[in-house]
Amino acid sequence: MNIYFIVIYILCGIYMLLNFKHDIQMLQQNSYRPERYWRYQRERLWTGWRMTDIAMIFLLLSILLKPQLSMLIVTIICMYKTVVAMRRKSKKPLVFTPRVWRIYTVTGVIGLAVYVAAIVSLGSVNDEVGYYSGPSVVLSVLLLITAFSWAPVILAVVILSPVEKMINRRYWNDARRILKSMPDLKIIGITGSYGKTSTKHYLQRILSERYETLMTPGSYNTPMGVIRTVRELMKPYTEVFICEMGAKQIGDIKEICDLVDPSCGIITAVGPMHLETFKSIENVAKTKFELADAIPSDGFVIVNNDFPASADHKVENCKCIRYGISNTENCRYIAKDIVYSHNGSTFIVERKDEKGETEWSMSCHTRLVGECNISNLLASIIMAINLGLDPETIKRAVGSIDQVEHRLNVKRTPGGVTIIDDAFNSNPSGSKMALDVLGGFKGGRRIVVTPGMIELGVEQETLNKALGHHIGENSDIAIIVNEINRDALVKGIKATDFNTDNMHCVSSFAEAQLLLSSIIKQGDTILYENDLPDTFK
């Protein structure tokens, strides 16, 4: 084997190892779950990136070029793809956690083992396999690995499964030990199809007026996210732990509740989110109410009555306090007389007695806008009242709450353009509300930038068509990003009187930004409604 082949084998090996990085990044964005990861990969088996590798195999095995020349061409293409991969920017880059390093290492060992075995067996210039040169077959083996690089990644996950379970159990036990050592800690669970992160932030701000509080940061709403919060951020003097609980399948909420044992909780919404995995709204409701099922008999759960699936769900194991804005029947607390202005919103909180008569009310002002935000505030206010905070303290805290980033966050630029940032995790109820807010802005053009909504299962096309209809009724310019929901959104928009000359379809958020920079004017209002991760096109 001469130096020419050695250099080629090394350069192409680097390409293979770097190629695994993107697959592991997508694995991470699919929560390390092989079934979800395979579902994602199954829809993208024949991408242009992979087809290039397949085409290079045909080039290597062609008899039209000398093996040395075809291998050189393949190596140049692999190096070009390596540079492209290194420069590729992601909305959600790969986070190199210890788990990622374990998966990357095992995946690399699997790929290198096959590659090195091929080199040892067929890597010499004198080796032949039928009509083909040995080195050409070696590189063909490598390109088969890169074309189907998801396979060694899944194999690595399967191999590491016992190790991950052992590590997770150790972390789980440590978090349980910490929580058990704090018997006076008040643990509040928050879940819902949407609104849970905003509610968590609002509640933390209000309760911090009286208590030393800790909340799960960011979107740390999985069991491992909660465990990490407890192990790394919990202090001996923490009095209240606000635990956000996310779910994508039945049993997810129960798993977190088994860890933290919440004494009270909030269910913010039950809607058509993650129907791809839940399959039905009944399964969504069953999963969200796993929080209520975990509350002890002397605790309580606060439930949003504005959603039929939650209004109809009975809670019998603990006290249930219902609240609402649009559906106030059987509600103990309601929010009414909501008025929006450029300074935010004002509203009245009322508490009803058993006969439905008003026994107490409180007027509030907040910097937040949108009925969804008022609903989330109402849930937080109810929790604060039941934990002993007085009305004046609550009002003061509500008035100082800042908008949560990417959740109906309104800001004005120095150039006189208003931006409504609702880019995080769009849902049918929240997106309609955001468009209603956009529709209320006057004096300039109303622009919406959106890729639509995802993970809605069989309802995805219908709900995105409805979203398109709301866009047509509440905006002057529509920019549709990506392809996944394009047809449904366009159909919905065309069903209104919207001027289709002002509808633009672009392939990426970056392209949308370029378009905006060429058309934006002072006085315009831009709504960013949802932003998809890299796993969607």
C-alpha positions in Angstrom: 0.0 0.0 0.0 1.6 3.3 -1.1 1.3 6.8 0.4 -1.3 7.8 -2.2 -3.9 5.3 -0.9 -3.1 5.9 2.7 -3.8 9.7 2.3 -7.1 8.9 0.5 -8.2 6.4 3.1 -7.5 8.9 5.9 -9.2 11.8 4.3 -12.3 9.8 3.4 -12.3 8.3 7.0 -12.5 11.9 8.4 -15.5 12.5 6.1 -17.2 9.4 7.5 -16.6 10.4 11.1 -17.8 13.9 10.6 -20.8 12.7 8.7 -22.0 10.9 11.9 -22.2 14.2 13.7 -25.3 15.4 11.8 -27.1 12.1 12.4 -26.4 12.2 16.1 -27.6 15.8 16.2 -30.9 14.7 14.7 -31.0 11.8 17.2 -30.6 14.4 20.0 -33.4 16.5 18.6 -35.6 13.3 18.6 -34.9 12.8 22.3 -32.5 9.9 21.7 -35.6 7.7 21.0 -34.8 5.2 18.3 -38.4 4.9 17.1 -38.8 8.6 16.7 -35.4 8.9 15.1 -36.2 6.1 12.6 -39.5 7.8 11.8 -37.6 11.0 11.0 -34.9 9.1 8.9 -37.5 7.0 7.1 -38.9 10.2 5.5 -35.4 11.3 4.4 -33.7 8.1 3.2 -32.9 9.5 -0.2 -31.8 13.1 0.4 -29.4 14.8 -2.0 -26.6 14.4 0.5 -27.0 10.6 0.6 -27.6 10.3 -3.1 -24.3 12.0 -3.7 -22.6 9.1 -1.8 -24.5 6.5 -3.8 -23.5 8.3 -7.0 -19.9 8.2 -5.9 -20.1 4.4 -5.4 -21.2 4.0 -9.1 -18.3 6.2 -10.1 -15.8 4.0 -8.1 -17.2 0.9 -9.7 -17.2 2.3 -13.2 -14.8 0.8 -15.7 -14.6 4.1 -17.6 -12.0 5.6 -15.3 -8.8 4.3 -13.8 -9.3 3.4 -10.1 -6.7 6.0 -9.0 -8.5 8.8 -10.8 -12.0 7.8 -9.6 -10.7 7.6 -6.0 -9.1 11.0 -6.3 -12.4 12.5 -7.6 -14.3 10.8 -4.7 -11.8 12.1 -2.2 -12.2 15.7 -3.5 -15.9 15.4 -3.3 -15.7 14.0 0.3 -13.4 16.8 1.3 -15.8 19.4 -0.2 -18.7 17.8 1.7 -16.6 17.9 4.9 -16.1 21.6 4.5 -19.9 22.1 3.8 -20.8 20.1 6.9 -18.4 22.0 9.1 -19.8 25.3 7.9 -23.4 24.2 8.2 -25.3 26.4 10.7 -28.1 24.9 12.8 -31.0 26.5 14.7 -30.3 24.0 17.4 -26.7 22.8 17.3 -25.6 19.5 18.7 -24.9 19.7 22.4 -21.9 17.6 23.3 -23.2 16.0 26.5 -21.5 13.0 28.0 -24.2 10.9 26.4 -23.5 12.3 23.0 -19.8 11.6 23.4 -20.7 7.9 24.3 -22.9 7.6 21.3 -20.4 9.3 19.0 -17.6 7.1 20.2 -19.5 3.8 19.7 -20.8 4.9 16.3 -17.3 5.9 15.3 -15.9 2.6 16.5 -18.5 0.7 14.5 -17.8 2.7 11.3 -14.1 2.5 11.7 -14.1 -1.2 12.4 -15.9 -2.0 9.2 -13.7 0.5 7.2 -10.4 -0.8 8.6 -11.5 -4.4 8.1 -12.1 -3.5 4.4 -8.8 -1.7 4.1 -6.9 -4.7 5.7 -8.7 -7.1 3.4 -8.8 -5.2 0.1 -6.8 -2.0 0.6 -3.7 -2.9 -1.5 -3.4 -1.7 -5.1 -3.0 -5.3 -6.2 -6.2 -6.5 -4.6 -9.2 -7.2 -6.8 -12.8 -8.1 -6.4 -14.1 -9.5 -9.7 -13.8 -6.7 -12.2 -13.1 -4.0 -9.5 -10.0 -2.9 -7.8 -9.7 -3.6 -4.1 -9.2 0.1 -3.1 -12.3 1.1 -5.1 -14.3 -1.5 -3.2 -12.9 -0.2 0.1 -14.1 3.4 -0.6 -17.5 1.9 -1.8 -17.8 0.3 1.6 -17.1 3.6 3.3 -19.7 5.4 1.2 -22.3 2.8 2.0 -21.7 3.5 5.7 -22.1 7.3 5.1 -25.1 6.9 2.9 -26.8 4.9 5.6 -25.1 6.5 8.6 -28.3 6.4 10.6 -27.9 2.6 10.9 -24.6 2.6 13.0 -26.1 5.5 15.1 -29.2 3.4 15.9 -26.9 0.3 16.6 -24.8 2.4 19.0 -28.0 3.5 20.9 -29.1 -0.1 21.2 -25.6 -1.2 22.4 -25.5 1.6 24.9 -29.0 1.1 26.2 -28.1 -0.9 29.3 -25.3 1.6 30.1 -27.7 4.6 29.8 -30.3 2.9 31.9 -27.7 2.3 34.6 -26.5 5.9 34.5 -30.0 7.4 34.5 -31.0 5.2 37.4 -28.1 6.5 39.4 -29.0 10.1 38.6 -32.7 9.3 39.4 -31.8 7.9 42.8 -29.6 10.9 43.6 -32.4 13.4 42.7 -34.9 11.4 44.8 -32.5 11.4 47.8 -32.2 15.2 47.5 -36.0 15.7 47.4 -36.6 13.3 50.2 -34.1 15.2 52.4 -36.4 18.3 52.1 -39.8 17.3 53.6 -40.9 20.9 53.8 -40.3 21.7 50.1 -43.5 22.6 48.2 -43.4 21.0 44.8 -45.7 22.4 42.1 -46.2 20.5 38.8 -47.1 22.3 35.7 -48.2 20.6 32.5 -50.4 21.2 29.5 -50.4 21.0 25.7 -49.2 24.6 25.7 -48.7 27.5 28.1 -46.8 25.6 30.7 -43.4 27.4 30.2 -45.0 30.8 30.3 -47.1 29.8 33.4 -43.9 28.6 35.1 -42.2 31.9 34.6 -45.2 33.9 35.7 -45.7 31.8 38.8 -42.0 31.9 39.7 -42.1 35.7 39.6 -45.2 36.0 41.8 -44.1 33.4 44.4 -40.6 34.9 44.7 -42.3 37.8 46.4 -42.6 35.6 49.5 -40.8 32.3 48.9 -37.3 31.1 47.9 -38.2 29.5 44.6 -36.6 27.2 42.0 -38.1 26.4 38.6 -36.9 24.0 35.9 -34.9 26.3 33.5 -35.5 26.7 29.8 -37.4 23.6 28.5 -36.0 21.2 31.0 -39.4 19.4 31.1 -38.2 15.8 30.6 -37.3 13.4 33.5 -33.6 13.9 32.9 -34.1 17.7 32.7 -35.9 17.6 36.0 -33.2 15.4 37.5 -30.5 17.7 36.3 -32.3 20.7 37.8 -32.6 19.0 41.2 -29.0 17.7 41.3 -27.4 20.9 40.1 -29.7 23.8 41.2 -31.6 22.8 44.2 -30.5 24.5 47.4 -31.1 23.4 51.0 -33.0 26.7 51.6 -35.3 26.3 48.5 -39.0 26.5 49.7 -40.9 26.0 46.4 -39.9 23.9 43.4 -41.9 24.7 40.2 -41.5 21.7 37.9 -42.5 21.9 34.3 -43.6 18.5 32.9 -43.6 17.8 29.2 -45.0 14.8 27.4 -45.1 13.2 24.0 -46.6 9.9 24.9 -48.7 8.3 27.6 -46.9 7.8 30.9 -44.4 10.7 30.4 -46.1 12.9 33.1 -46.4 10.0 35.5 -42.7 9.3 35.2 -41.9 12.8 36.3 -44.5 12.7 39.1 -43.1 9.5 40.4 -39.8 11.3 40.7 -40.8 14.6 42.4 -44.2 13.7 44.1 -45.9 17.1 43.5 -48.3 18.3 46.2 -50.2 20.6 43.9 -50.3 21.3 40.2 -51.6 23.3 37.2 -52.9 21.9 33.9 -52.8 24.8 31.5 -54.4 23.3 28.4 -55.4 20.1 26.7 -55.2 20.5 22.9 -54.1 18.8 19.7 -50.4 18.9 20.2 -48.1 15.9 19.5 -50.9 14.0 18.0 -48.3 12.2 15.9 -47.4 10.2 19.0 -50.5 10.5 21.1 -52.8 9.5 18.2 -55.9 11.1 19.9 -57.0 14.0 22.0 -58.3 11.5 24.6 -54.7 10.2 25.0 -53.5 13.8 25.4 -56.0 14.4 28.2 -55.2 11.1 29.9 -51.5 12.0 29.9 -51.9 15.6 31.1 -54.2 14.5 33.9 -51.5 12.0 35.1 -50.4 15.1 37.1 -53.8 15.4 38.8 -53.8 11.6 39.5 -50.4 12.1 41.3 -51.6 14.8 43.6 -52.3 13.6 47.2 -55.8 13.9 48.7 -54.8 16.9 50.8 -53.4 18.7 47.7 -55.1 20.5 44.8 -54.9 20.8 41.1 -55.8 23.9 39.0 -57.4 23.1 35.7 -58.0 25.3 32.6 -61.7 24.9 31.7 -61.4 26.7 28.3 -60.6 23.4 26.6 -63.4 20.8 26.2 -61.1 17.9 26.8 -60.0 19.3 30.2 -63.4 20.8 31.1 -65.0 17.3 30.7 -62.3 15.4 32.6 -63.3 14.6 36.2 -60.8 14.8 39.1 -61.9 12.9 42.2 -58.7 12.1 44.1 -57.9 15.7 45.2 -59.4 19.2 45.2 -59.8 20.6 41.7 -59.9 24.4 41.1 -61.2 25.3 37.6 -60.6 28.6 35.9 -61.5 30.0 32.5 -62.0 33.0 30.3 -64.2 31.8 27.4 -65.8 28.8 29.2 -66.6 30.0 32.7 -69.2 27.3 33.6 -68.3 25.5 36.9 -65.2 27.8 37.2 -64.1 29.0 40.7 -62.0 31.7 39.1 -62.5 33.7 35.9 -60.7 36.6 34.1 -63.0 39.2 32.5 -63.1 42.7 31.1 -59.8 42.2 29.3 -58.6 45.4 27.6 -55.4 45.6 25.5 -53.3 48.7 24.9 -49.8 49.6 23.8 -48.9 49.4 27.5 -50.1 45.9 27.9 -53.4 44.6 29.3 -55.8 45.1 32.2 -58.3 42.5 33.4 -60.3 41.6 36.4 -59.9 38.3 38.4 -63.2 37.1 40.0 -63.6 34.2 42.5 -67.0 32.5 42.6 -68.7 30.8 45.4 -70.5 27.5 45.2 -73.6 29.2 43.9 -71.7 31.0 41.1 -71.9 34.4 42.8 -68.9 36.7 42.9 -67.3 36.6 46.4 -64.1 38.4 45.6 -62.5 40.3 42.7 -59.2 42.0 41.9 -58.2 44.3 39.1 -54.8 43.7 37.5 -52.5 45.3 35.0 -49.8 43.5 33.1 -47.3 44.3 30.4 -48.4 41.1 28.6 -50.9 40.9 25.7 -53.0 38.1 24.4 -55.7 36.0 25.9 -53.4 33.0 26.3 -51.1 35.1 28.5 -53.9 36.3 30.6 -55.1 32.7 31.0 -51.6 31.6 32.1 -51.4 34.6 34.5 -54.8 33.6 36.0 -53.5 30.1 36.8 -50.4 31.6 38.4 -52.6 34.0 40.5 -54.8 31.2 41.7 -51.8 29.2 42.8 -50.3 32.2 44.6 -53.6 32.8 46.4 -53.8 29.2 47.6 -50.2 29.4 48.8 -51.0 32.4 51.0 -49.9 35.5 49.1 -52.1 38.5 49.6 -53.8 40.4 46.7 -51.6 43.5 46.8 -48.4 41.5 46.6 -49.9 39.5 43.7 -50.9 42.6 41.9 -47.5 44.2 42.3 -45.8 41.1 41.0 -48.2 40.7 38.0 -47.5 44.3 37.0 -43.7 43.7 36.9 -43.8 40.4 34.9 -41.7 40.6 31.7 -42.7 38.9 28.5 -41.2 35.5 28.1 -38.8 35.3 25.1 -40.4 33.9 21.9 -43.8 33.7 23.5 -46.0 36.5 22.2 -43.2 38.9 23.0 -43.9 42.4 21.7 -41.0 44.9 21.1 -40.4 47.9 19.0 -37.2 48.5 17.0 -35.3 51.8 16.7 -36.5 51.9 13.0 -40.1 52.1 14.0 -41.0 48.5 13.3 -43.0 46.4 15.8 -42.1 42.8 16.2 -44.3 40.2 17.8 -42.1 37.2 18.6 -44.2 34.1 19.0 -41.6 31.8 17.5 -41.6 29.0 20.2 -43.7 25.9 19.8 -46.8 27.2 18.0 -50.2 25.6 18.6 -53.7 26.0 17.2 -55.0 28.1 20.1 -52.0 30.3 20.6 -51.4 30.9 16.9 -54.9 32.1 16.4 -54.5 34.4 19.4 -51.2 35.8 18.1 -52.9 36.6 14.8 -55.8 38.3 16.6 -53.2 40.5 18.3 -51.5 41.2 15.0 -54.9 42.1 13.5 -55.4 44.7 16.1 -52.4 46.7 15.1 -53.2 49.7 12.9 -51.2 52.3 11.1 -48.9 50.1 9.1 -48.7 46.8 7.2 -49.2 43.6 9.2 -46.7 40.9 8.2 -46.7 37.3 9.3 -43.7 34.9 9.0 -44.5 31.3 9.7 -43.8 27.7 8.7 -47.1 26.6 10.3 -47.6 24.0 13.0 -46.1 20.5 13.4 -46.7 17.2 15.3 -50.5 17.4 14.9 -50.9 14.0 13.4 -53.8 13.5 11.1 -55.1 16.9 12.0 -52.0 18.7 10.7 -53.3 19.7 7.3 -56.7 20.8 8.6 -55.3 22.9 11.4 -52.7 24.5 9.2 -55.4 25.3 6.6 -57.3 27.0 9.4 -54.2 28.8 10.4 -53.8 30.0 6.8 -57.4 31.3 7.0 -56.6 33.3 10.1 -53.5 34.7 8.4 -55.6 35.8 5.4 -58.0 37.6 7.8 -55.4 39.3 10.0 -52.4 40.2 7.9 -51.4 42.2 4.8 -48.3 40.2 3.8 -47.7 36.5 4.4 -44.3 34.8 4.2 -44.6 31.0 4.3 -41.4 29.3 5.4 -40.3 25.8 4.5 -42.3 23.2 2.6 -43.9 21.0 5.3 -47.2 23.0 5.7 -46.9 25.2 2.6 -49.9 23.7 0.6 -52.3 23.8 3.6 -51.4 27.3 4.6 -51.7 28.6 1.0 -55.1 26.9 0.7 -56.3 28.6 3.9 -55.0 32.0 2.8 -56.6 31.7 -0.7 -60.0 31.0 1.0 -60.1 34.6 2.2 -60.0 38.0 0.4 -56.2 38.2 0.9 -54.2 39.7 -2.0 -52.1 36.7 -3.1 -49.6 39.1 -4.7 -48.5 39.7 -1.1 -48.0 36.0 -0.3 -44.4 34.7 -0.5 -43.1 31.2 -0.2 -39.5 30.7 0.9 -37.4 27.7 1.7 -35.8 28.9 4.9 -35.9 31.4 7.7 -32.7 33.1 6.4 -34.4 33.6 3.0 -37.4 35.1 4.8 -35.2 37.6 6.6 -33.6 38.6 3.3 -37.1 39.2 1.8 -38.2 41.2 4.9 -35.2 43.4 4.6 -36.2 44.4 1.1 -39.9 45.2 1.8 -40.1 46.4 5.4 -41.2 49.9 6.1 -41.5 52.1 9.2 -44.7 51.5 11.0 -45.0 47.8 9.9 -45.7 45.0 12.4 -44.1 41.6 12.0 -45.4 38.5 13.6 -43.0 35.5 13.8 -45.3 32.6 14.4 -43.3 29.4 15.2 -39.8 28.4 14.0 -39.1 24.8 13.1 -36.1 22.8 14.3 -33.6 21.4 11.8 -35.5 18.1 11.6 -38.2 19.7 9.5 -38.0 21.2 6.0 
